[in-house]
Amino acid sequence: MADISVIIPCYNVAPYIDRCLTTITSQTIGIDALEIICIDDASTDETWQHLQAWEQNYPDNIILVRCDKNGRQGTARNIGLQYASADWIAFIDSDDWVELDYFEKLYQVTLLGDCEVVSCQNERDFSTSMTFFENRKTDKENRFMLIDTMEKRKLFFNLQSAGFAAWGKIIRKSLLIDHEIYFPENLAYEDSYWGPLLHFYIQRVYLVEEKLYHYFVNTKSTVLQKDADYHTDWLTVQSMKWDAWERRGFLDDYREELEYDFLCTCYLGFLKILFLRYTAPSYSLYKLVKEITIERVPDYRPNSYISQGLNEFYHTLLESLLLPLNREQFQQLANYAQAYWNKNFTSKPE
């Protein structure tokens, strides 16, 4: 049996999937340690043909699943989890790639101690070819974290210590199955539900302070498309996340932390999408996100995390939550936000 099941959702990634699979099949841990599950999410390009070629080369290591209907990454990952037989799970996006010792570095930690998650660092990569990092170190030391008190849990959650993305880590399969930590299906932005939920169940995590994962900045990716209908999925996913917290009883002990997270992700996060992903930001969508946020967090001002975690710019955006902005004032806010982000993130798409 393989040590790690590697789940790769694939949708119209013919230009990128060979790079991804080359780095996975060339891992120093050895191909037999990996069970590679590729889910073709109803691609309309040559992705399936690429995957079939890889399966022919590695018939004992690669499992292909072809979906008749596109269900987005969350559905594909959930399907992959059903096929996974290994004790450890890794999610990798099909346009990304990894350092050649990625799995060896992460898995060797599990042999030394009782961890549930082993996470590493990543870097945004614009390369269209297969490149590797010259300097992988960060300014931090590798460390083990035991989250066994409420105060530790609050800090762990607020700092997003294990990373909220599905990729960049290996996870004990039983942690996901036992606590029913699955992805929203048929929706974009599924990680923003899954990652925070995972942080409430991890008790033992090891952080490898090396950049081992290449996050490809794909200008055709979901998050960078202009005026797409699925950008409003962000609001659906955030509402689902709040409902899950309420259903699982987290609001009883962590209300202030979860309200702060909701303010940052649902409200401020969607304003960023609204102002940067729409040619003409919608006043109606602005009113909708206000309504969704205020329904769950009627007054953010008593929250002690606000003053600690937000700079002046985000304070200004947050103030708009309780202000009755008209259309003209809303457009002024949009112009202000766009100017800020363009000035501060000129070298990389945001």
PyMOL commands that set and color helices and strands:
alter all, ss='L'
color gray80, all
select helices_A, chain A and resi 17-25+31-33+47-57+72-83+102-112+150-159+173-178+191-198+222-224+229-247+251-276+283-296+305-309+312-319+327-344
alter helices_A, ss='H'
color red, helices_A
select strands_A, chain A and resi 4-10+34-40+62-66+88-91+97-98+117-125+143-146+169-172+204-216
alter strands_A, ss='S'
color yellow, strands_A
deselect
rebuild
show_as cartoon
